[in-house]
């Protein structure tokens, strides 16, 4: 079973509700979803569990430094960051190699619909 780690310390309903719906859709596709308590807990989990196939987190809470720490453990692990439409990003070309995908709430809703569709296999 593949595992998705969710840093669900979002603090606002309009972000937490899509994460809850995404959790349900991922479980329907056979993924296990875990919620690390904090950054250190996530990093320990990544070091000790090879079945983790992705991390979802809030860009405003964790930003690029979390991505860099995760990249030191696993360069190829997909990272999914919730970002506001008005978030800014200042990165170097070297940092662009990281496996970061930015999600808006609209995109998350679309992903939930695709995961619930029986025609679309889970992709991760």
Long-range contacts (C-beta under 8 A, 24 or more apart in sequence): 1-30, 1-31, 1-32, 1-51, 2-30, 2-31, 2-32, 2-51, 2-52, 2-53, 2-124, 3-31, 3-32, 3-33, 3-34, 3-49, 3-51, 3-52, 3-53, 4-31, 4-32, 4-33, 4-34, 4-52, 4-53, 4-54, 4-55, 4-56, 4-124, 5-33, 5-34, 5-35, 5-36, 5-42, 5-45, 5-46, 5-52, 5-54, 5-55, 5-56, 6-33, 6-34, 6-35, 6-55, 6-56, 6-57, 7-35, 7-36, 7-39, 7-42, 7-55, 7-56, 7-57, 7-58, 7-61, 7-62, 7-66, 8-35, 9-58, 9-61, 10-58, 10-61, 10-82, 11-61, 14-105, 15-58, 15-82, 15-105, 18-105, 18-108, 18-109, 18-112, 19-56, 19-82, 19-108, 21-108, 21-109, 21-112, 22-56, 22-108, 22-111, 22-112, 22-115, 25-111, 25-112, 25-115, 25-116, 26-115, 26-122, 28-115, 28-116, 29-115, 29-121, 29-122, 30-122, 31-122, 31-124, 39-66, 39-69, 42-66, 42-70, 43-69, 43-70, 43-73, 46-70, 46-73, 46-74, 46-77, 47-73, 52-77, 53-77, 53-78, 53-124, 54-78, 54-79, 54-80, 54-124, 55-79, 55-80, 56-80, 56-81, 56-82, 56-103, 57-81, 57-82, 58-82, 59-83, 59-84, 59-87, 59-102, 60-84, 60-87, 64-89, 64-91, 64-95, 67-95, 67-98, 67-100, 68-95, 68-98, 71-98, 71-99, 75-99, 78-124, 82-108
